[in-house]
């Protein structure tokens, strides 16, 4: 159901890094005060900030865990499994 007390401006942009879908919501009074140029500038700024974020995040390298870190994770998982097995045995009694 449409909200008659607001104006919706949809933003849909397809670029090489993916799709950007967003919306801007304004009261009718706010919307009436905006020109097409204002709306275009706001849309451009939203897309630019998203694109900058995507490019910065994708440029970050995710280091692989060390062997020691993997061993710690494995030990923690084994301990978790043992605790779950113990609870299952208690439930089965």
C-alpha distances in whole Angstrom, upper triangle without the diagonal:
4,6,9,12,12,13,13,16,16,20,21,25,27,31,33,33,29,26,24,20,19,16,17,15,16,16,17,20,21,20,22,25,24,26,26,29,27,24,26,28,26,24,28,29,26,27,31,30,29,31,34,33,33,36,38,36,38,41,42,44,43,47,48,49,53,55,55,51,51,53,52,49,50,52,49,48,51,51,48,48,52,50,47,50,52,49,49,52,52,49,51,54
4,6,9,9,10,10,13,14,17,19,23,26,29,32,32,28,25,23,19,17,14,14,12,13,13,13,17,18,16,18,21,21,23,22,25,24,21,23,25,23,22,25,26,24,25,29,28,27,30,32,31,32,35,36,36,37,40,41,43,43,47,48,49,53,55,56,52,51,54,53,50,52,54,51,49,53,53,49,50,53,51,49,52,54,51,51,55,54,51,54,57
4,5,6,8,9,13,15,18,21,24,27,30,34,32,30,26,23,20,17,14,13,10,11,10,11,14,15,14,16,19,19,21,22,24,22,20,23,25,22,21,25,25,23,25,28,28,27,30,32,31,32,35,36,36,37,40,41,44,43,47,48,49,53,55,56,52,52,55,53,50,52,54,51,49,53,53,49,51,54,52,49,53,54,51,51,55,54,52,54,57
4,6,8,10,14,16,19,22,26,29,32,35,35,32,28,25,22,19,16,15,12,11,9,8,12,14,13,14,17,18,20,20,24,22,19,23,25,22,22,26,26,24,26,30,29,29,32,34,33,34,37,38,38,40,42,43,46,46,50,51,52,56,59,59,55,55,58,56,53,55,57,54,53,57,56,53,54,57,55,53,56,58,55,55,59,58,56,58,61
4,7,10,14,16,20,23,26,30,32,36,35,32,29,26,22,19,16,14,10,9,6,6,9,11,11,12,15,16,19,20,23,20,18,22,23,21,21,25,25,23,26,29,28,28,31,33,32,33,36,37,37,39,42,42,45,45,49,50,52,55,58,58,54,54,57,55,52,55,57,53,52,56,56,52,54,57,55,53,56,57,55,55,59,58,55,58,61
4,6,10,13,16,19,23,26,29,32,31,29,25,22,19,16,12,10,6,5,4,5,9,9,8,11,13,14,16,17,20,17,15,18,20,17,17,21,21,20,22,25,24,24,27,29,29,30,33,34,34,35,38,39,42,42,46,47,49,52,55,55,52,52,55,53,50,53,54,51,51,54,54,51,52,55,53,52,55,56,54,54,58,57,55,58,60
4,7,10,13,16,20,23,26,29,29,26,23,20,17,14,10,8,6,5,6,6,9,9,7,9,12,11,13,14,16,15,12,15,17,15,15,18,19,17,20,23,23,22,25,27,27,28,31,32,32,34,36,38,41,41,45,47,48,52,54,55,51,51,55,53,50,53,55,52,51,54,55,51,53,56,54,53,56,57,55,55,59,59,56,59,62
4,6,10,13,16,20,22,26,25,23,19,16,13,10,7,6,5,7,9,10,13,11,9,12,14,13,14,14,16,14,11,14,16,13,12,16,17,15,17,20,20,19,22,24,24,25,28,29,29,31,33,34,38,38,41,43,45,49,51,52,48,48,52,50,47,50,52,49,48,52,52,49,50,53,52,50,53,55,52,53,56,56,54,56,59
4,7,10,13,17,19,23,22,20,17,14,11,9,5,5,6,8,11,12,14,12,9,13,14,12,13,11,13,12,8,10,13,10,9,13,14,12,14,17,17,17,19,22,22,22,25,27,27,28,31,32,35,36,40,42,44,47,50,51,47,47,51,50,47,49,52,49,48,52,52,49,50,54,52,51,54,56,53,54,57,57,55,58,61
4,6,10,13,16,20,19,17,13,10,8,6,4,6,9,11,15,15,18,16,13,16,18,15,16,13,15,14,10,11,14,11,9,12,14,12,12,16,16,15,17,20,20,20,23,25,25,26,28,30,33,34,37,39,41,45,47,48,45,45,48,47,44,47,49,46,45,49,50,47,48,51,50,48,51,53,51,51,55,55,53,55,59
4,7,10,13,16,16,14,10,7,6,5,6,8,11,14,17,18,20,18,15,18,19,16,16,14,14,14,10,10,12,10,7,9,11,9,8,12,13,12,14,17,17,17,19,22,22,22,25,27,30,31,34,36,39,42,45,46,43,43,46,45,42,45,47,45,44,48,48,46,47,51,49,48,51,53,51,51,55,55,53,55,59
4,7,10,13,13,11,7,6,5,7,8,11,15,17,21,22,24,22,19,22,23,19,19,16,17,17,14,12,14,13,9,11,13,11,9,13,14,12,13,17,17,16,18,21,21,21,24,26,29,29,33,35,37,41,44,45,42,41,45,44,41,44,46,44,43,46,48,45,46,49,49,47,50,52,50,50,54,55,53,55,58
4,6,10,10,9,6,5,7,9,11,14,18,20,24,25,27,24,21,24,25,21,20,17,17,18,15,13,14,14,10,10,12,11,8,11,13,11,11,14,15,14,16,19,19,19,21,24,26,28,31,33,36,39,42,44,41,40,44,44,41,43,46,44,43,46,48,45,46,50,49,47,50,53,51,51,55,56,54,56,59
4,7,8,6,5,6,9,12,15,18,21,24,27,28,30,28,25,28,28,25,24,21,21,21,18,16,17,17,13,13,15,14,10,13,15,12,11,15,16,13,15,18,18,17,20,23,25,26,30,32,34,38,40,42,39,39,42,42,39,41,45,43,42,45,47,44,45,49,48,47,49,52,50,50,54,55,53,55,58
4,5,5,6,8,11,14,17,20,23,26,30,31,33,30,27,30,30,26,26,22,22,22,20,17,18,18,14,13,15,14,10,11,14,11,9,13,14,11,12,16,16,15,17,20,22,24,28,29,32,36,39,41,38,37,41,41,38,40,44,42,41,44,46,44,45,48,48,47,49,52,51,51,54,55,54,56,59
4,6,8,11,14,17,20,23,27,30,33,34,36,33,31,34,34,30,29,26,25,26,23,21,21,21,18,16,18,17,13,13,15,13,10,13,14,11,11,15,15,13,15,18,20,22,25,27,30,33,36,38,36,35,39,39,37,38,42,41,39,43,45,43,43,47,47,46,48,51,50,50,53,55,53,55,58
4,7,9,13,16,19,22,25,28,32,34,35,32,30,33,33,30,29,26,25,25,23,21,21,20,17,16,17,15,12,12,13,10,8,10,11,8,8,12,12,10,12,15,17,19,22,24,27,30,33,35,32,32,36,36,33,35,39,37,36,40,41,39,40,44,44,43,45,48,47,47,50,52,50,52,55
4,7,10,13,17,20,23,26,30,31,33,30,29,32,32,29,28,25,25,25,22,20,21,20,16,16,17,14,11,13,14,10,9,12,12,9,11,14,13,12,15,17,19,20,24,25,28,32,34,36,33,33,36,36,33,35,39,37,36,39,41,39,39,43,43,41,44,47,45,45,49,50,49,50,54
4,6,10,13,17,20,23,27,28,30,27,25,29,29,26,26,23,23,22,19,18,19,17,14,14,15,13,10,13,14,10,10,14,13,11,13,16,16,15,18,20,22,23,27,28,31,35,37,39,36,35,39,38,35,37,41,39,37,41,42,40,41,44,44,42,45,47,46,46,50,50,49,51,54
4,7,10,13,16,20,23,25,27,24,22,25,26,22,23,20,20,19,16,15,16,14,11,11,12,9,7,10,11,8,9,12,12,11,13,16,16,16,19,20,23,24,28,29,32,35,38,39,36,36,40,39,36,38,41,39,38,42,43,40,41,45,44,43,46,48,46,46,50,51,49,51,54
4,7,11,14,17,20,22,24,22,20,23,24,21,21,19,20,19,15,15,16,14,11,12,13,10,9,13,13,10,12,15,15,14,17,19,18,19,22,23,26,26,30,32,34,38,40,41,38,38,41,40,37,40,42,40,39,42,43,40,42,45,44,42,45,48,46,46,50,50,48,50,54
4,7,10,13,17,19,21,18,17,20,21,18,19,17,18,16,13,13,14,12,9,12,12,8,9,13,12,10,13,16,15,15,18,20,19,20,23,25,28,28,32,33,35,39,42,43,39,39,42,41,38,41,43,41,40,43,44,41,43,46,45,43,46,48,46,47,50,51,49,51,54
4,6,10,13,15,17,15,13,17,18,15,17,15,17,15,11,13,14,11,9,12,13,10,11,15,14,13,16,18,18,18,21,23,23,24,27,28,31,31,35,37,39,42,45,46,42,42,45,44,41,44,46,43,42,46,47,44,45,48,47,45,49,50,48,49,52,52,50,53,56
4,7,10,12,14,11,10,14,14,12,14,13,15,12,9,11,12,9,9,12,12,10,12,15,15,14,17,19,19,20,23,24,24,26,28,30,33,33,37,39,41,44,47,48,44,44,48,46,43,46,48,45,45,48,49,46,47,51,49,48,51,53,50,51,55,54,53,55,58
4,7,9,12,9,9,12,13,12,15,15,17,14,11,14,15,12,12,16,15,13,16,19,18,18,21,23,22,24,26,27,27,29,32,33,36,36,40,42,43,47,49,50,46,46,50,48,45,48,50,47,46,50,50,47,48,52,50,48,52,53,51,51,55,55,53,55,58
4,6,8,6,6,9,10,10,13,14,16,13,11,14,15,12,13,17,17,15,18,21,20,21,24,25,25,26,29,30,30,32,35,35,39,39,43,45,46,50,53,53,49,50,53,51,48,51,53,50,49,53,53,50,52,55,53,51,55,56,54,54,58,58,56,58,61
4,5,5,6,9,10,11,14,16,18,15,14,18,18,16,17,21,20,19,22,24,24,24,27,29,28,30,33,34,34,36,38,39,42,42,46,48,49,53,56,56,52,53,56,54,51,54,55,52,52,55,55,52,54,57,55,53,57,58,55,56,60,59,57,60,62
4,6,5,6,9,10,13,15,17,15,14,18,19,17,18,22,22,21,23,26,26,26,29,31,31,32,35,36,36,38,40,42,45,45,49,51,52,56,59,59,55,56,59,57,54,57,59,56,55,59,58,55,57,60,58,57,60,61,59,59,63,62,60,63,65
4,5,5,7,9,12,15,17,15,14,18,19,17,19,22,22,22,25,27,26,27,30,31,32,33,36,37,37,39,41,42,46,46,50,52,54,57,60,60,56,57,60,58,56,59,60,57,57,60,60,57,59,62,60,58,62,63,61,61,65,64,62,65,68
4,6,5,7,11,13,15,12,11,15,15,13,16,19,18,18,21,23,23,24,27,28,28,30,32,33,34,36,38,39,42,43,46,49,50,54,57,57,53,54,57,55,53,56,58,55,54,58,58,55,57,60,58,56,60,61,59,60,63,63,61,64,66
4,5,5,8,10,12,10,9,13,14,12,14,17,17,17,20,22,22,23,26,27,28,29,31,33,33,35,37,38,42,43,46,49,50,54,57,57,53,54,57,56,53,56,58,55,54,58,58,55,57,60,58,57,60,62,59,60,64,63,61,64,67
4,6,8,10,13,11,11,15,16,15,17,19,20,20,23,25,25,26,29,30,31,32,35,36,37,38,40,42,45,46,50,52,54,57,60,61,57,58,61,59,57,60,62,59,58,62,62,59,61,64,62,60,64,65,63,64,67,67,65,67,70
4,7,10,11,9,10,14,14,14,16,18,19,19,22,23,24,25,28,29,30,32,33,34,36,38,39,41,44,45,49,51,53,56,60,60,56,57,60,59,56,59,61,58,58,62,62,59,61,64,62,61,64,66,63,64,68,67,66,68,71
4,7,8,6,7,10,11,10,12,15,15,16,19,20,21,22,24,26,27,29,30,31,33,34,36,38,41,42,46,49,51,54,57,58,54,55,58,57,54,57,59,56,56,60,60,57,59,62,61,59,63,64,62,63,67,66,64,67,70
4,5,5,6,9,10,11,12,14,15,17,19,20,21,23,24,26,27,29,30,32,33,35,36,38,42,43,47,49,52,55,58,59,55,56,60,58,56,59,61,58,58,62,62,59,61,64,63,61,65,67,64,65,69,69,67,69,72
4,5,5,6,9,10,11,12,14,15,16,18,20,21,22,24,26,27,28,30,32,33,34,36,40,41,45,48,50,53,56,57,54,55,58,57,54,57,60,57,56,60,61,58,60,63,62,60,64,65,63,64,68,68,66,68,71
4,5,5,6,9,10,10,12,14,15,16,18,20,21,22,24,26,26,28,30,31,32,35,38,40,43,46,49,52,55,56,53,54,57,56,54,56,59,56,56,60,60,58,60,63,62,60,64,66,64,64,68,68,66,69,72
4,5,5,6,9,10,11,12,14,15,17,19,20,21,23,24,26,27,29,30,32,33,37,39,42,45,47,50,54,54,51,52,55,54,52,55,57,54,54,58,58,56,58,61,59,58,62,63,61,62,66,66,64,67,69
4,5,5,6,9,10,11,12,14,15,17,18,20,21,23,24,26,27,29,30,32,36,37,41,43,45,49,52,53,49,50,53,52,50,52,55,52,52,55,56,53,55,58,57,56,59,61,59,59,63,63,61,64,67
4,5,5,6,9,10,11,12,14,15,16,18,20,21,22,24,26,27,28,30,34,35,39,42,44,47,51,52,48,49,52,51,49,52,54,52,51,55,56,53,55,58,57,56,59,61,59,60,63,64,62,64,67
4,5,5,6,9,10,10,12,14,15,16,18,20,21,22,24,26,27,29,32,34,38,40,43,46,49,50,47,48,51,50,48,51,53,51,51,54,55,53,54,58,57,55,59,61,59,60,63,63,62,64,67
4,5,5,6,9,10,11,12,14,15,17,18,20,21,23,24,26,28,31,32,36,39,41,44,47,48,45,46,49,48,45,48,51,48,48,52,52,50,52,55,53,52,56,57,56,56,60,60,59,61,64
4,5,5,6,9,10,11,12,14,16,17,18,20,21,22,24,26,30,31,35,37,39,43,46,47,44,44,48,47,44,47,49,47,46,50,51,48,50,53,52,51,54,56,54,55,58,59,57,59,62
4,6,5,6,9,10,10,12,14,15,16,18,20,21,22,24,28,30,33,36,38,42,45,46,43,43,47,46,44,47,49,47,47,50,51,49,50,54,53,52,55,57,55,56,60,60,59,61,64
4,6,5,6,9,10,10,12,14,15,16,18,20,21,23,26,28,32,34,37,40,43,44,41,42,45,44,42,45,47,45,45,49,49,47,49,52,51,50,53,55,54,55,58,58,57,60,63
4,5,5,6,9,10,11,12,14,16,17,18,20,22,25,26,30,33,35,38,41,42,39,39,43,42,39,42,45,42,42,46,46,44,46,49,48,47,50,52,50,51,55,55,54,56,59
4,6,5,6,9,10,10,12,14,15,16,18,20,24,25,29,31,34,37,40,41,38,38,42,41,39,42,44,42,41,45,46,44,45,49,48,47,50,52,51,51,55,55,54,56,59
4,5,5,6,9,10,10,12,14,15,16,19,22,24,27,30,33,36,39,40,37,38,42,41,39,42,44,42,42,46,46,44,46,50,49,48,51,53,52,52,56,56,55,58,61
4,5,5,6,9,10,11,12,14,15,17,20,22,25,28,31,34,37,38,35,36,39,38,36,39,41,39,39,43,44,42,44,47,46,45,48,50,49,50,53,54,53,55,58
4,5,5,6,9,10,11,12,14,16,19,20,24,26,29,32,35,36,33,34,37,36,34,37,39,37,37,40,41,39,41,44,44,42,46,48,46,47,51,51,50,52,55
4,5,5,6,9,10,10,12,14,18,19,23,26,28,32,35,36,33,34,37,37,34,37,40,38,38,41,42,40,42,45,45,44,47,49,48,49,52,53,52,54,57
4,6,5,6,8,10,11,13,16,18,22,25,27,30,34,35,32,33,36,36,34,37,39,37,37,41,42,40,42,45,45,44,47,49,48,49,52,53,52,55,58
4,5,5,6,8,10,11,14,16,19,22,24,28,31,32,29,30,33,32,30,33,36,34,34,38,38,37,38,42,41,40,44,46,45,45,49,49,49,51,54
4,6,5,6,8,10,13,15,18,21,23,27,30,31,28,28,32,32,29,32,35,33,33,36,38,36,37,41,40,40,42,45,44,44,48,49,48,50,53
4,6,5,6,9,12,14,18,20,23,26,30,31,28,29,33,32,30,33,36,35,34,38,39,38,39,43,42,42,45,47,46,47,50,51,50,52,55
4,6,5,7,10,13,16,19,21,24,28,29,26,27,31,30,29,32,34,33,33,36,37,36,38,41,41,41,43,46,45,46,49,50,49,52,54
4,5,5,9,10,13,16,19,22,25,26,23,24,28,27,25,28,31,29,29,33,34,32,34,38,37,37,40,42,41,42,45,46,46,48,51
4,5,8,9,13,15,18,22,25,26,24,24,28,28,26,28,31,30,30,33,35,33,35,38,38,37,40,42,42,43,46,47,46,48,51
4,6,9,12,15,18,21,24,26,24,24,28,28,27,29,32,31,31,34,36,35,36,40,40,39,42,44,44,45,48,49,49,51,54
4,6,9,13,15,18,21,23,20,21,25,25,23,26,29,28,28,31,33,32,34,37,37,37,39,41,41,42,45,46,46,48,51
4,6,9,12,15,18,20,18,18,22,22,21,24,26,26,26,29,31,30,32,35,35,35,38,40,40,41,44,45,45,47,49
4,6,9,12,15,17,14,15,19,19,17,20,23,22,22,25,27,26,28,31,31,31,34,36,36,37,40,41,41,43,46
4,6,9,12,14,12,13,16,17,16,18,21,21,21,24,26,26,27,30,31,31,33,35,36,37,39,41,41,43,45
4,6,9,11,10,10,13,14,13,15,18,18,19,21,23,23,24,27,28,29,30,33,34,34,37,38,39,40,43
4,7,8,6,6,10,11,10,12,15,15,16,18,20,20,22,24,25,26,28,30,31,32,34,36,36,38,40
4,5,5,6,9,10,11,12,14,15,17,18,20,21,23,24,26,27,29,30,32,33,35,36,38,39,41
4,5,5,6,9,10,10,12,14,15,16,18,20,21,22,24,26,27,29,30,31,33,35,36,37,39
4,5,5,6,9,10,11,12,14,15,17,18,20,21,23,24,26,27,29,30,32,33,35,36,38
4,5,5,6,9,10,11,12,14,15,17,18,20,21,23,24,26,27,29,30,32,33,35,37
4,5,5,6,9,10,10,12,14,15,16,18,20,21,22,24,26,27,29,30,31,33,35
4,5,5,6,9,10,10,12,14,15,16,18,20,21,23,24,26,27,29,30,31,33
4,5,5,6,9,10,11,12,14,15,17,18,20,21,23,24,26,27,29,30,32
4,5,5,6,9,10,10,12,14,15,16,18,20,21,22,24,26,27,28,31
4,5,5,6,9,10,10,12,14,15,16,18,20,21,23,24,26,27,29
4,5,5,6,9,10,11,12,14,15,17,19,20,21,23,24,26,27
4,5,5,6,9,10,11,12,14,15,17,18,20,21,23,24,26
4,5,5,6,9,10,10,12,14,15,16,18,20,21,22,25
4,5,5,6,9,10,10,12,14,15,17,19,20,21,23
4,5,5,6,9,10,11,13,14,15,17,19,20,22
4,5,5,6,9,10,11,12,14,15,17,18,20
4,5,5,6,9,10,10,12,14,15,16,19
4,5,5,6,9,10,11,12,14,15,17
4,5,5,6,9,10,11,12,14,16
4,5,5,6,9,10,11,12,15
4,5,5,6,9,10,10,13
4,5,5,6,9,10,11
4,5,5,6,9,10
4,5,5,6,9
4,5,5,6
4,5,5
4,6
4
